[in-house]
Amino acid sequence: MTKVQRFVRAAGAFYIFLGVIGLFGALGGTASSTPNDLLGVLEVTVISNIIHLGVGAALWAATQTQATARTVSTFVGVVFLLIGILEVASIGSVADLIGSSVAGSVLHLTTAALALYFGRLHPSPVDGTV
């Protein structure tokens, strides 16, 4: 498994975990459209939880080939970069829909940077073993 495949698997597992715990009210999550602070840090809604589960599943599934991992990583990176920019710019309806917070912006922009690095900037292995 290449580094990009390991990255998309780890990122996928993280986002699946985030989506699942985001549904538990005892942890500060929510299963409603009213934003709530997950673990007192990350603002989530049921929509953001579903999106996190979907992103996690897509990333996890993308580990089959290096080309698929790179493509999905790049796509997720671009989408999360746009989401992060919209959150930072505080464009009302988008920020309200996904549950915007400083921690969420940092999470989305960090994910974007890592996903774009592994999707586009990280050198491809010659023999497929790196």
C-alpha positions, -999 to 999 in steps of 0.1 A, spaced: 0 0 0 14 34 -10 15 65 12 -14 81 -5 -35 49 0 -25 49 37 -35 85 40 -69 81 24 -76 50 46 -65 69 78 -85 100 68 -115 78 59 -114 61 92 -111 94 110 -141 109 92 -162 78 97 -153 80 134 -162 117 135 -195 111 118 -205 83 141 -196 100 174 -212 132 161 -245 114 163 -243 108 201 -258 135 223 -238 122 253 -206 133 236 -221 167 225 -231 154 191 -266 158 176 -290 140 154 -309 172 146 -303 202 124 -296 223 155 -258 228 159 -242 213 190 -206 212 202 -191 177 198 -168 171 227 -171 208 235 -150 217 205 -164 210 171 -198 223 161 -218 196 143 -253 191 129 -270 160 116 -261 172 81 -224 176 89 -224 141 106 -239 125 74 -214 144 53 -185 132 75 -197 96 72 -200 99 34 -166 115 30 -151 89 53 -167 61 33 -155 76 0 -120 80 13 -119 45 28 -132 30 -5 -106 48 -25 -77 27 -12 -81 1 -39 -56 16 -63 -30 44 -61 -47 63 -90 -81 61 -73 -66 72 -40 -49 102 -56 -81 113 -75 -104 110 -44 -78 127 -22 -75 156 -47 -113 159 -50 -117 159 -12 -89 184 -9 -105 209 -33 -140 205 -17 -127 209 18 -106 239 8 -137 256 -6 -156 247 26 -128 260 48 -127 293 28 -165 297 30 -163 290 68 -136 316 73 -155 341 52 -186 333 73 -210 330 44 -242 326 64 -262 298 48 -232 275 41 -217 280 76 -251 275 92 -259 244 71 -227 225 80 -222 239 115 -193 264 113 -167 269 141 -131 278 144 -122 242 151 -143 231 121 -125 256 98 -91 243 111 -102 207 106 -114 213 70 -84 234 60 -60 209 75 -78 181 57 -76 201 25 -39 207 28 -31 170 36 -55 157 9 -41 180 -18 -5 172 -7 -11 134 -10 -34 138 -41 -11 161 -61 21 171 -46 35 139 -30 58 122 -54 45 90 -70 65 58 -62 81 42 -92 76 7 -81 43 11 -61 58 2 -27 63 36 -11 
